Amino acid sequence: MRTSNRGKRFFHLTPVSELLLLFIILLLTACSANLPPEKPMIFSRRDSAAVGDTILIGIYCVDPEDQLVTYYIEWGDTSKPAWSYFFPSGETINRTHIYTEPGSYGIRVKAKDIDRAESEWSEPFNMRILPRSQ
């Protein structure tokens, strides 16, 4: 039985062409890899409050590909953390919380971009909650 190669194209790559093609594939793969957001930063005008006071923190984070980011905030108490809405990369967001018990609490945050790459945890921000004065 005889087969025909009519209409088929065969490409022959030289070793240099093979290396160039491999380099292009590796470059495209590296460029398409999703990088995680940078480690978020937490800041506040105060580091202490009384039980029942509303505290305000600011969170700042940048995603290397400028993708939208969501935040997961652990307040250090028994409240249940959850992912926030998505925000533009590099935009400072404000969040509030009320502590119901006196003590020292470590607040920490991580960020996740729209393609689900997660950052490291932020450095803890320590908040001291004092008993409400009578």
N, C-alpha and C positions, 0 to 999 in steps of 0.2 A: 504494500500500500504506500502510495506516494503522497506526501503532504506538501503544501505550497506555503512559502513564506511571503507571497505577494501581499502587499498592503501593510505588512508588519514592519515596524522600525526597530532597529537594534542600535543601542547607543554604546559606544565604547568610551570609557573614561580613562584618561591617563592617570597615573598616580598623583600628579599635581592637582588635576581636576577633582579626584576623589577627596583629597585633603581639603580643597577649597569648599566642596559641597558639604563635607563633614563640619567644617568651621562655620558655615552659614547656618546649618541645622542647629548646632550648639548655640550660636548667637541668638537665633530666633527663640530657642527654648529658654535661654537665660532671660531674655527680654520679656517673655510672657509669664515668668514666674511672679506670683503675687507676694509682695513683701508685706510683713505685718506693720501695723502702725507703730510709731515710736512709743516709748514708755510714757504714759500720761503723767502730768504734774497736777498736784492739788495745792490750792492756796486758799487762805481765809484771812480776814482782818483780825480774827480773834482765835485763840486756842483754848478758851475756857468759856463756860456758860453755866447757867443754873438749870436744874431739872425743869422741863416744860418750856424753856426758851427755844425759839426757832433759830437754828444755826444755819449759816449760809456758807457753802464752799464753791469755789470756782475750779473747773477742770479744763485743762488745755492738752491737746494732743494733735500731732500731725501725722498723716498717712503719706508715705513716700510717693504713692501714685495719685495722691490728692482725691482718694475715694471717700465716700461718706463713711462715718464711723458711729458706732453705738458704744455705750459705756455700761459696765457692770460695776456697781458700787457696793462695797461691803462697809457698812457703818460701824462694825465692831460690836454691835449689840444683837439682840434676838430677832431683829427685823429681817424679813426675807428679801435678799437681793434679787433683782431682775434686770434684764437688758433694757436699756432706754430706747427711745426712738433714735433714728439716724440723724446725724448732724454733719454739716460740712467740715472737712478736715481743716484744722487750724483755727476753728471758731471756739472761743471760750464759752463754756456753758455754765450756768449756775444751778445748784441743787440745794434744797433745804431738807432739814431733818430735825426731829424733836426727840430728845432722849428722855426716858421716863424714870431712870434710876441714876443716882450719882455714881461716879467712877471715872476711870481713864479708858478712853476708847481709841483704838487705832483704825482710822479710815483708810481704805485702799481702793484703787480703781484699776481696771484693765479695759482696753479698747479692742474692738473688733471691726474690721472693715467689711464692706458689702460683699466681698468674696470670702468671708469667714476666716481671714488670717487674724490671729489674736496677738496682742502685744504682751509684754511682760507686765507684771503687777507694778503699780506705782510704788514709790517710797511711801511708807505709812505716814499719815498726818495724824498727830496725836491731839485729841480733844479731851479736855478735863471738864467733867460735869459735876458741879457742886450742888449740895442740897439746897432747896429753895428756902430762903430766909423767911422767918415767920413775921 
